[in-house]
Amino acid sequence: MFARSLRFSASALALSASLFSAACGSGGTSTGTQPLTCQDGQFRLQGTLGGEAVDITESSAGGGFEQVNTGDFHIGDLADPSAPTPTQLHLTWAHAIFDGGSSPASGTLIPASGSFAGQTLCVGDGTVVTIYQNDNGLGLVLDGFASGASCETPLAGTLAGCWH
């Protein structure tokens, strides 16, 4: 009897996770951009930002995510100070994401190279975090870019990414 009840609970949880993910959606304008897949130990971002091509592949060391009611992902801010400054990304989302699910997110990106190197850029509407199944990392779609002290200047571009 307990095993049947446990299976029902697992099925109900899987169904709830599926419905929950579908209800969340991307939260903004969808660009059709899909997250990338990283190899173990990799952090990647690809796309365009301000009309400039972006193609970043760095180590995923010094980054991670946690979920306790809300979600938080960061990379680059805990890097070795004697090494070159890596790209920094910090994202937050409003609720825990189930394995295989997605959620709208927002945060900041500080590119390490290109025209926007060293600038803090806001990411928002259309940004999505996906937790890949079987502990295979995170998928990222960064959108809704803005620059300026109060994120008042919209910046065209969408980046697909991953972290593993």
C-alpha positions, 0 to 999 in steps of 0.5 A: 500500500505504501509503495502505491501511495509513493508512486502516486505522490511521485506521479502527482509531483511530476505532473505538478512540475510539468504544469508549473513549468508550463504556467511560468513560461518565459515571462516576456517576449520570446525570441525563439532562442534555446539554451545551449548545452555545456560540457562538465566544467563549462560556462558558455554564452553565445548570441548578439549584444548591441549588434556585436557577436558574443561567443564566450566559453569559460570555466564554470568554476567559482559559480553555482546555484541554490534554491531555497524558496527562491533561486540564485545563480552566480558565476565569476564573482568568486574567481581566482583574483590572480587570474584574468577577470572572467565574465560575471553573471548573477540571476535570481528567480522567484521560486524553486524550479523542478528538474527539467523545469524553467523559470523567468529570471532577472539579474546582471551580466558583466562581460569580460570582453567585447564592447561592453567589457566591465560594464554592468548590464541588466537582464530582465524580460525574456530571461529564462533559467532551465534546470537540465534533468539528471544534474546536467547543469543549467540552460540560460536565455538572457534577454531584456538587456539594459545599461545605465546606472538605473538600467534606463537604456535598452540594449538589443540582443539575446544570449543563449547560454549554459553552465555545468 
